[in-house]
Structures are given as structure tokens and as C-alpha cells.
Amino acid sequence: MNLASLIRLITLAAIWGGSFLFIRIGAPVLGPVILIEYRVGLAALFLTIVAVILHKPLNARQHWRHYLMLGIFNGALPFLLFGFAGQTLSASAMSILNATSPIWGAVIGAVWSRHALNGRTALGLGLGIVGVGLVVGVDHLTAQRGAGIAIAAALLAAFSYGIATTYAKTAKSVDSFSNAHGSMWAATLVIAPAVPFATVSAAPSVGVLLAVVALGIACTGIAFLLYFRLIREIGATSALTVTFLIPVFGMLWGGLFLGEIITWGMIAGSCIVIVGTALVTGFNPAALLPRRAAGNA
């Protein structure tokens, strides 16, 4: 990983960490359905413009089932669940709970392939549970009414990402940009029927509207483009290390812009979740270091 790729990786983590900030701002006012329909709709429109510029056809008639699967489990469902959780939980807590996605993916993959979890993966799963428990125990917002359901929703969102990851490993080969483009349109269409039945608690302020735009275009559309460029540059495994950095920025943005209290317990819980995720995914930090040419060792 060269310096430019490292900067892009950190930038992506900062953007995706910011998504929980914008969810926390928008969800209490707009509710999860309206907020997320704007998110996926704006992302779909942005990616359509990029597709036209790059002359990348969507081939929706051929791949619509594939896009629908990704649109549900990698877009509509987890986004809605985090939107629901964002009405109660802090941006910091949501970003940490989101970091359990690779752990869920490993568990789902083991069940799907009917292979028992090895010792390293089982240890990582156990650490993830401990880390989540620690975060839940120290975040004062989790003591509020309805927090238990919100926590379950956030974990279910991470579980949904795990389903999408498992599916993507066995699905038909479609280029990464088209996956993002098609899945965002699928998510938009899936959520649309619920929009007429959704209500907002108050007229959105300029700040809320700006948060919605940032969530859709920056945290979804631009973030996908950045992520897929990283996959081309450093490979999918190294690109997935962004998962380890998202909680750092989730807590940072929540503390700076929302005044969320970041305790040592939350930091410790986040670190434990990250270590558990690294064990489950088999991540080795040394793999990111430049390798010496043969004969120069």
C-alpha cells in the first residue's frame, strides 16, 4: 500500500464514519424511511451521472435479480435498521456496532458452507461479543427507553451486511461499479412503497437537509467510488481494513459535532471489537507493509 492508497483508505473511513453522524442528525427528524429513501435515491442518481460519463451500462434486464439481492441486504435493510437505531443510539455506538459486520459474515459463511468455526474465528467472535457488551454497558444513551430494540436493530444491520458479503462471494461476476449502481436503484425501489406511510416529526432544518445530501452523495455515492478504486489498487482484503478505522471516525465526529461523550469504556470496547474482527478475517497488519524485493532481505 503506497501513501496515496493509504490516504484514500483513511479518507474513506472518515466518510463512512461520518455516515453515522448524518444518520444521527437526520433520523430523529425525518424517520428512517424518508431519510434512507433520500440516501439511496441521491446515491442512485449520482452514480447514474457517473455511469453516463464513464459509459458504463447497467444491464438491469440481465442482472436485476442480482442487484435486488444486493439492494436489499447491502442497502435498504441495513440502512433502514441503522436509521431506526439512529433515533436513539449515538453515532459512536452505531459505528462500533457496525464493525461487527465481518464477524457476522464469517459466522454466516461457516453455516452456509457447513464448516465448523476454527479456534481463531471462535475467539474473534467471543471478543466481538465482549466488545459490544462493553460499549452497550458504558454508553449512557443505551439506558434510554427503546435502546434495547435500537441496539438489536444495529446488530441486525451488521448481520445483513454479513449476508450480502456471503452472497457476493458466490454470486455471478458483475463489476464493482455496476454492483453499487444497480443495488442503489434496487434499494430505492424497494423502500419507495413505504414512503407514503412514513411521517416526519418536524419540518427539517437546513442542517438536516445538508446532512441528508451528504449522506446520499458523499457517504454513499462518492464513498462507493472510492472503495472500488481501493479494491483495484490494493485488493479486496486490504480495502476491507477500512472496517477497523470507521469506529475511530464515528466516535471522533460524534464527539466533535454532536457533543457525544466518549468514555474510556467505549474506546476499550471499540478496540476489542476491532481485534475480534481482525481475528475473524485473518487480518495481518504486516500485510500492509511494503515487501522487500527478493535478494534484498
Solvent accessible surface area in square Angstrom, and as a share of the most:
residue,aa,sasa,rsa
1,M,61,0.27
2,N,98,0.50
3,L,127,0.63
4,A,46,0.36
5,S,3,0.02
6,L,73,0.36
7,I,95,0.48
8,R,51,0.19
9,L,5,0.02
10,I,75,0.38
11,T,58,0.34
12,L,0,0.00
13,A,0,0.00
14,A,21,0.16
15,I,38,0.19
16,W,47,0.16
17,G,0,0.00
18,G,5,0.05
19,S,6,0.04
20,F,11,0.05
21,L,12,0.06
22,F,45,0.19
23,I,1,0.01
24,R,50,0.18
25,I,52,0.27
26,G,0,0.00
27,A,0,0.00
28,P,56,0.35
29,V,32,0.19
30,L,7,0.03
31,G,13,0.12
32,P,28,0.18
33,V,33,0.19
34,I,27,0.14
35,L,0,0.00
36,I,0,0.00
37,E,32,0.14
38,Y,116,0.44
39,R,14,0.05
40,V,0,0.00
41,G,14,0.14
42,L,45,0.22
43,A,0,0.00
44,A,0,0.00
45,L,99,0.49
46,F,46,0.19
47,L,0,0.00
48,T,44,0.26
49,I,106,0.54
50,V,21,0.12
51,A,6,0.05
52,V,103,0.59
53,I,119,0.60
54,L,97,0.48
55,H,159,0.71
56,K,67,0.29
57,P,95,0.60
58,L,40,0.20
59,N,78,0.40
60,A,47,0.36
61,R,226,0.82
62,Q,123,0.55
63,H,23,0.10
64,W,118,0.41
65,R,166,0.61
66,H,7,0.03
67,Y,7,0.03
68,L,64,0.32
69,M,66,0.30
70,L,14,0.07
71,G,0,0.00
72,I,54,0.27
73,F,48,0.20
74,N,45,0.23
75,G,0,0.00
76,A,2,0.01
77,L,61,0.31
78,P,0,0.00
79,F,10,0.04
80,L,46,0.23
81,L,28,0.14
82,F,4,0.02
83,G,0,0.00
84,F,81,0.34
85,A,0,0.00
86,G,0,0.00
87,Q,70,0.31
88,T,23,0.13
89,L,0,0.00
90,S,4,0.02
91,A,0,0.00
92,S,0,0.00
93,A,2,0.02
94,M,0,0.00
95,S,0,0.00
96,I,0,0.00
97,L,1,0.01
98,N,16,0.08
99,A,1,0.01
100,T,6,0.03
101,S,17,0.11
102,P,31,0.20
103,I,5,0.03
104,W,73,0.26
105,G,10,0.10
106,A,29,0.23
107,V,33,0.19
108,I,26,0.13
109,G,23,0.22
110,A,16,0.12
111,V,110,0.63
112,W,183,0.64
113,S,52,0.33
114,R,221,0.81
115,H,130,0.58
116,A,102,0.79
117,L,63,0.31
118,N,95,0.49
119,G,58,0.56
120,R,116,0.42
121,T,14,0.08
122,A,49,0.38
123,L,102,0.51
124,G,0,0.00
125,L,43,0.21
126,G,30,0.29
127,L,50,0.25
128,G,3,0.03
129,I,112,0.57
130,V,88,0.50
131,G,0,0.00
132,V,18,0.10
133,G,44,0.42
134,L,62,0.31
135,V,1,0.00
136,V,42,0.24
137,G,64,0.61
138,V,53,0.31
139,D,8,0.04
140,H,112,0.50
141,L,19,0.09
142,T,26,0.15
143,A,93,0.72
144,Q,89,0.40
145,R,239,0.87
146,G,37,0.36
147,A,1,0.01
148,G,54,0.52
149,I,115,0.58
150,A,1,0.01
151,I,21,0.11
152,A,59,0.46
153,A,8,0.06
154,A,0,0.00
155,L,41,0.20
156,L,89,0.44
157,A,0,0.00
158,A,0,0.00
159,F,66,0.28
160,S,1,0.01
161,Y,43,0.16
162,G,0,0.00
163,I,43,0.22
164,A,5,0.04
165,T,64,0.37
166,T,16,0.10
167,Y,52,0.20
168,A,57,0.44
169,K,160,0.68
170,T,98,0.57
171,A,25,0.20
172,K,105,0.45
173,S,117,0.76
174,V,23,0.13
175,D,74,0.38
176,S,41,0.26
177,F,18,0.07
178,S,6,0.04
179,N,35,0.18
180,A,2,0.02
181,H,10,0.04
182,G,2,0.02
183,S,3,0.02
184,M,0,0.00
185,W,78,0.27
186,A,11,0.09
187,A,0,0.00
188,T,18,0.11
189,L,125,0.62
190,V,61,0.35
191,I,3,0.02
192,A,39,0.30
193,P,91,0.57
194,A,43,0.33
195,V,45,0.26
196,P,107,0.67
197,F,175,0.73
198,A,30,0.23
199,T,115,0.67
200,V,73,0.42
201,S,88,0.57
202,A,57,0.44
203,A,92,0.71
204,P,49,0.31
205,S,64,0.41
206,V,110,0.63
207,G,41,0.39
208,V,11,0.07
209,L,88,0.44
210,L,115,0.57
211,A,3,0.02
212,V,7,0.04
213,V,69,0.40
214,A,25,0.19
215,L,0,0.00
216,G,0,0.00
217,I,56,0.28
218,A,31,0.24
219,C,2,0.01
220,T,1,0.01
221,G,0,0.00
222,I,71,0.36
223,A,0,0.00
224,F,24,0.10
225,L,52,0.26
226,L,29,0.14
227,Y,32,0.12
228,F,21,0.09
229,R,107,0.39
230,L,0,0.00
231,I,45,0.23
232,R,179,0.66
233,E,70,0.32
234,I,36,0.18
235,G,29,0.28
236,A,54,0.42
237,T,101,0.59
238,S,23,0.15
239,A,0,0.00
240,L,89,0.44
241,T,6,0.03
242,V,4,0.02
243,T,15,0.09
244,F,23,0.10
245,L,54,0.27
246,I,10,0.05
247,P,1,0.00
248,V,76,0.44
249,F,31,0.13
250,G,0,0.00
251,M,19,0.09
252,L,78,0.39
253,W,57,0.20
254,G,0,0.00
255,G,27,0.25
256,L,116,0.58
257,F,131,0.55
258,L,67,0.33
259,G,57,0.55
260,E,26,0.12
261,I,114,0.58
262,I,58,0.29
263,T,47,0.27
264,W,209,0.73
265,G,19,0.18
266,M,3,0.01
267,I,60,0.31
268,A,42,0.33
269,G,0,0.00
270,S,3,0.02
271,C,69,0.41
272,I,48,0.25
273,V,0,0.00
274,I,34,0.17
275,V,76,0.44
276,G,0,0.00
277,T,1,0.00
278,A,20,0.16
279,L,38,0.19
280,V,17,0.10
281,T,66,0.38
282,G,43,0.41
283,F,35,0.15
284,N,81,0.42
285,P,88,0.56
286,A,57,0.44
287,A,62,0.48
288,L,42,0.21
289,L,117,0.58
290,P,114,0.71
291,R,216,0.79
292,R,184,0.67
293,A,64,0.49
294,A,110,0.85
295,G,81,0.78
296,N,102,0.52
297,A,116,0.90
